[in-house]
Amino acid sequence: MKKIDLYFILIIAVFFAPFFLSETVFDAYIQFNAAHGMITSFIKFAILATLGEVIGLRIKSGTYYQKGFGLIPRAIVWGFLGLTIKLAFVIFAVGTPAFLAYLGMTEAPTLMAQKAFSTDKLLVAFSISFAMNLIYAPVMMTLHKITDMHIIENQGTLAGFFKPISFGKYFVNLNWDVQWNFVFKKTIPFFWIPAHTITFMLPPDFQVLFAALLGIALGVILAIAANK
């Protein structure tokens, strides 16, 4: 570990410390999150998932920033993706238990509101995660990769980021060997489905926050995928 890593860890610790040390700050976050869920989803993913990409860059290249990385464009993309992730959480957290009730598990829609742990609640949480990661996650991951290619092609500039995205060109040139065989076939079943099962076992106020924290893990995964 180099001195720059210690500085990086110190900055992150100072930034997040008030949420753990001050009950006033923590309560303010809970209240704002409850009243403005979409706004906080944008902010949390813009900060935490981008932080994950910065860590991924450190793993991949040995530095936390390099010319053309496009820190601000990446934060904007993650903020937007955070909105879609919050949307997916709401849709699948309601829709999947309703589908389970349709199949005969009539208590499924009410299980997630219960605070006590049960195997039935775990099954519902797993089902929500399974459905969301099979239906929504591949689309989100592909969109993220396309925007990533767009940012890199435009040297990470903010002006270049707002140019029209050549979806067809990026879609054709995307490395589908890595996208399919690593990102889809390995990270979804072995990491994201179990991780989001835990997410849906948490109280609703903390689900998107935990998902955003998983964005740090995503940064590491992206670094591994880039090295492949």
Buried (B, 14 or more C-beta within 10 A) or exposed (E): EEEEEEEBEEEEEEEEEEEEEEEEEEEEBEEEBEEEBEBBBBBBBBBBBBBBBBBBBBBBEEEBEEEEBBBBBBBBBBBBBBBBBBEBBBBBBEBBBEBBBEEEBEBBBEBBEEEEEEEBBBBBBBBBBBBBBEBBBBEBBBBBBBBBBBBBBBEBBEEBBEEEBBEEEBEEEBBEEBBEEBBBEBBBEEBBBEBBBBBBBBEBBEBBBBBBBBBBBBBBBBBBBBEE
